[in-house]
Amino acid sequence: MLSGEIFVEEGLITSEQLHIAQEKQREMGGTEPIARVLVNMGYLPERERVRALGKMWGIPFVDLSERMPSIEALMTITPQQAKKYRAIPLIVHEKKLVVAMVNPLDVFVVDELRMITGFEIEPLISIEEDIDLALVQHYKPENDATVRLQGVINDLDDIVHHHSDSDEDSGELEDDAPIIRLATMIVAQGVAEKASDIHIEPRKEELIVRYRVDGVLVEAMRLPRKAIMPLTSRFKIMSNMDIAEKRVPQDNRISANVGGRDFDFRVSTLPTVYGEKIVMRILDKSGINVGLSKLGFLPNNLKLIEDMANRSYGIILVTGPTGSGKSTSLYSILNKLNTGESNIITIEDPVEYELDGINQCSVNNRAGMTFAAGLKAMLRQDPDIIMIGEMRDNETATIGMEAALTGHLVLSTLHTNDAPSSATRLIDMEVEPFLISSSVIGVLAQRLVRQICPNCKTAYQVNRETLMRQGLPLDEGMGSDTGGEFTLFKGIGCDKCKGTGYKGRSGVHEIMMFSDEIRDEILNRPPAHVLRQLAMKNGMRTLQQDAVQKIMLGLTTVDEVLRVLYA
């Protein structure tokens, strides 16, 4: 039983409040636990009572208002069993099932759950009220976003025989609740997992749903093959696509409110051997309003990027492969510049995020609205700042550079692996070297690496030679004060990070400023390695050096940097 002193030691109540509660406890006959008396008198929140109870028992506390159970975990027990045992399965981790319980010391319930599920049970303690709310939320059939998957799959039997090709093409799928619930649940789970993409992949014997979380694809569920055609049709109806056309790729954009937040989804289909593969890119409208300071820039690089953004004319290029966060960086720069005093116009393919106060245009090649055509029209609109989604060809790049030379600040992206290669890429596109030399202010190259999960972050020792053998560029003298030993960090895996050891992502950056020396050299059409050496001589920190600093700061791991930069 909890003594009241623990709450005083934790700073949750005062000694005077404890004394008053003890008096009240005596008045009530001394049978009511002091913690309950403190809660009833309003001195102690119920959350802190349960947290302290867990601490005394050595059982972690879980706040169910902040944790979304996985579909896989919810499927391990029935709604009746969940209500009977007052338990919410949260996650399946290796051979363990993590379960939130009102009374995690009830060994009979733990044994029952072990026998029912076949998993070892890892109990967590939670508030009774939160468990009751979660039972209603996650095991209520009418709740589309969290309806149980098994029930939906069972219901598929009732509707699949109604869907011959002619039925499916007629669009009658709107009335089929199981498919609607399944589609809604897949989207809601993707949003809850903070996925960037949802992949729905037909295979020979089944349908696989995978989420891209922190840049890595994770399998979420396997559905029977009978779900392929009705589910594909449902997503095509949601996206206003032609459900009768199955031979050619289609794409469209839809908006939806999930969990009280507005999202855009870019949906594309691709005909494959076993059906149409669907990929949905999740665009969180609230997630783009991030400042430059939150993108993982080290202080020196942050100053460089802010200096570039403060220039009144010239070109800023952002480079990197698909999915390296180029759009986020560009939008963050635009947000910084969007003060209401400038005319900002963008041309994108397509417009990913809609920003207030900025005029955004979308490429439409069929209608003749190409990057080059749109850019020419934009220049007649008295712009101050122009963003070009991507410099794909000579015409677009040349017009953009001429715009930079006539007093406009131009932002754009290129597909190159590092910053020095950008000049070589533009020369390969037959852009005149003097235009590149005169117009470009600087180039930002970037990648995204996963950050170590703060909940299971663990220190370990490694020596300098081991890191050097792995190809990491250590600065001279680094580690000399510790005898060549470094204290690094890694995530050992926990239920919060689903056993991965990582939670969230951060940028790794390389910024090449165009000095006079570099501008002169570009006129000679140099290879990328010559520009790299010049830039490093002028103080450029490479992607690899930036990544090493982030390893040393305990933000990411050696394995993650090797995966992203060296694979």
MODAKA-V54787 format. One record per residue. N is the residue number from 1. OMEGA is omega in radians with two decimals (* if undefined). Layout:
N&OMEGA  N&OMEGA
This chain:
1&-3.12  2&3.00  3&-3.08  4&-3.08  5&-3.11  6&-3.13  7&3.06  8&3.14  9&-3.12  10&3.13  11&-3.10  12&3.09  13&3.08  14&3.09  15&-3.14  16&3.11  17&3.11  18&3.14  19&3.12  20&-3.13  21&3.12  22&3.07  23&3.14  24&3.14  25&3.13  26&3.12  27&-3.09  28&3.08  29&3.05  30&-3.11  31&-3.10  32&3.11  33&-3.09  34&3.14  35&3.12  36&3.13  37&3.14  38&3.11  39&-3.11  40&-3.14  41&3.09  42&3.13  43&-3.00  44&3.06  45&3.13  46&-3.13  47&-3.11  48&3.08  49&-3.12  50&3.12  51&-3.14  52&3.09  53&3.12  54&-3.14  55&-3.14  56&-3.13  57&-3.09  58&-3.13  59&-3.10  60&3.07  61&3.07  62&3.11  63&-3.05  64&3.07  65&-3.12  66&-3.07  67&3.08  68&3.10  69&3.08  70&3.12  71&-3.13  72&-3.13  73&-3.12  74&-3.11  75&-3.03  76&3.08  77&-3.13  78&3.07  79&-3.14  80&3.13  81&-3.14  82&-3.12  83&-3.13  84&-3.06  85&-3.09  86&-3.05  87&3.08  88&3.07  89&-3.05  90&-3.05  91&3.00  92&-3.08  93&-3.04  94&-3.12  95&-3.10  96&3.01  97&3.12  98&-3.02  99&3.03  100&-3.07  101&3.03  102&-3.14  103&-3.08  104&3.11  105&3.14  106&-3.04  107&3.14  108&3.12  109&3.13  110&3.12  111&3.12  112&-3.13  113&3.11  114&-3.13  115&-3.11  116&-2.99  117&-3.06  118&3.12  119&2.89  120&-3.06  121&3.01  122&-3.06  123&2.99  124&3.14  125&3.13  126&-3.11  127&-3.11  128&-3.12  129&3.12  130&3.11  131&3.14  132&3.12  133&-3.14  134&3.11  135&3.12  136&-3.07  137&-2.94  138&3.14  139&3.13  140&-3.04  141&-3.06  142&-3.08  143&-3.05  144&-2.99  145&-3.03  146&3.13  147&-3.06  148&-3.05  149&-3.05  150&3.12  151&3.12  152&-3.13  153&3.10  154&3.14  155&-3.13  156&-3.14  157&-3.08  158&-3.02  159&-3.01  160&-3.08  161&3.08  162&-2.99  163&2.84  164&-3.10  165&-3.07  166&3.12  167&-3.07  168&-3.07  169&-3.07  170&3.10  171&-3.13  172&-3.08  173&-3.11  174&-3.04  175&-3.05  176&-3.04  177&-3.11  178&-3.12  179&3.12  180&-3.14  181&-3.14  182&3.14  183&-3.13  184&-3.13  185&3.13  186&3.14  187&-3.11  188&3.13  189&3.10  190&3.11  191&-3.12  192&-3.13  193&-3.06  194&3.12  195&3.06  196&-3.13  197&3.00  198&3.12  199&3.08  200&-2.89  201&3.07  202&3.07  203&-3.06  204&-3.04  205&-3.02  206&3.07  207&-3.11  208&3.02  209&3.13  210&3.09  211&3.02  212&-3.11  213&-3.10  214&3.04  215&-3.09  216&3.13  217&-3.14  218&3.13  219&-3.09  220&-3.11  221&3.04  222&-3.12  223&3.12  224&-3.09  225&-3.12  226&-3.13  227&-2.98  228&-3.01  229&-3.14  230&-3.13  231&3.08  232&3.13  233&-3.13  234&-3.14  235&3.11  236&3.08  237&3.12  238&-3.05  239&-3.13  240&3.08  241&3.09  242&-3.08  243&3.12  244&-3.09  245&-3.10  246&-3.01  247&-3.10  248&3.11  249&3.05  250&3.02  251&3.12  252&-3.08  253&3.09  254&3.07  255&3.13  256&3.05  257&-3.13  258&3.12  259&3.11  260&3.12  261&-3.13  262&3.10  263&2.91  264&3.10  265&3.01  266&-3.02  267&3.07  268&3.09  269&3.12  270&3.12  271&3.08  272&-3.07  273&-3.01  274&-3.13  275&-3.10  276&3.05  277&3.14  278&3.02  279&3.11  280&3.05  281&-3.11  282&3.13  283&-3.13  284&-3.07  285&-3.13  286&-3.04  287&-3.07  288&-3.09  289&3.14  290&3.09  291&3.10  292&-3.08  293&-3.10  294&-3.07  295&3.08  296&3.11  297&2.97  298&-2.99  299&-3.11  300&3.13  301&3.12  302&3.11  303&-3.14  304&-3.08  305&3.10  306&3.08  307&3.12  308&-3.10  309&-3.11  310&3.11  311&-3.08  312&3.10  313&-3.10  314&-3.12  315&2.96  316&-3.13  317&3.03  318&-3.07  319&3.12  320&3.13  321&3.09  322&3.10  323&-3.13  324&3.05  325&-3.13  326&-3.11  327&-3.13  328&3.13  329&-3.14  330&-3.13  331&3.12  332&3.07  333&3.12  334&3.12  335&3.12  336&-3.09  337&-3.04  338&-3.09  339&-3.10  340&-3.12  341&-3.09  342&3.02  343&-3.10  344&3.12  345&3.09  346&2.93  347&-2.99  348&-3.14  349&-0.16  350&3.02  351&-3.08  352&-3.12  353&3.13  354&-3.08  355&3.09  356&3.06  357&-3.14  358&3.13  359&-3.05  360&3.13  361&3.13  362&3.09  363&3.04  364&-3.03  365&-3.13  366&-3.12  367&3.13  368&3.13  369&3.09  370&3.07  371&-3.07  372&-3.13  373&3.13  374&-3.13  375&3.10  376&3.14  377&-3.13  378&-3.10  379&3.08  380&-3.08  381&3.12  382&-3.12  383&2.96  384&-3.10  385&-3.11  386&2.99  387&3.09  388&-3.07  389&3.14  390&3.02  391&-3.02  392&-3.03  393&-3.08  394&-3.05  395&-3.14  396&-3.11  397&-3.10  398&3.13  399&3.13  400&-3.12  401&3.08  402&3.08  403&3.13  404&-3.12  405&-3.13  406&2.96  407&3.11  408&2.99  409&-3.06  410&3.06  411&3.11  412&3.11  413&3.05  414&3.04  415&3.01  416&-3.07  417&3.12  418&-3.07  419&-3.12  420&-3.12  421&-3.07  422&3.13  423&3.11  424&3.14  425&3.13  426&3.10  427&3.07  428&3.10  429&3.10  430&2.98  431&-3.10  432&-3.13  433&-3.11  434&3.09  435&3.13  436&-3.09  437&-3.05  438&-2.92  439&-3.00  440&3.09  441&-3.11  442&-3.09  443&3.04  444&3.02  445&-3.11  446&3.00  447&3.05  448&3.07  449&3.11  450&3.12  451&3.14  452&3.10  453&-3.11  454&-3.07  455&-3.08  456&-3.13  457&-3.08  458&3.13  459&3.01  460&-3.09  461&3.06  462&-3.12  463&-3.05  464&-3.08  465&3.14  466&3.14  467&3.13  468&3.14  469&3.13  470&3.04  471&-3.13  472&-3.10  473&3.12  474&3.10  475&-3.13  476&3.12  477&-3.13  478&3.13  479&-3.08  480&-3.12  481&3.12  482&3.11  483&3.12  484&3.12  485&3.11  486&2.98  487&3.12  488&-3.08  489&3.02  490&3.07  491&-3.10  492&3.13  493&3.11  494&-3.10  495&-3.14  496&3.14  497&3.12  498&3.05  499&-3.08  500&-3.06  501&-3.10  502&3.09  503&3.13  504&3.14  505&3.12  506&-3.10  507&2.93  508&-2.91  509&3.05  510&-3.09  511&3.10  512&3.05  513&-3.12  514&3.08  515&3.12  516&-3.14  517&3.14  518&3.12  519&3.12  520&-3.08  521&-3.12  522&3.12  523&3.13  524&-3.12  525&-3.04  526&2.97  527&-3.03  528&-3.05  529&3.09  530&3.11  531&3.11  532&-3.14  533&3.11  534&-3.11  535&3.14  536&3.08  537&3.13  538&3.03  539&3.13  540&3.02  541&-3.08  542&3.06  543&-3.10  544&3.13  545&3.10  546&3.13  547&3.13  548&3.10  549&-3.13  550&3.02  551&-3.11  552&3.12  553&3.12  554&-3.13  555&-3.12  556&-3.04  557&3.08  558&-3.10  559&-3.11  560&3.12  561&3.11  562&3.14  563&-3.02  564&-3.01  565&-3.02  566&-3.08  567&*
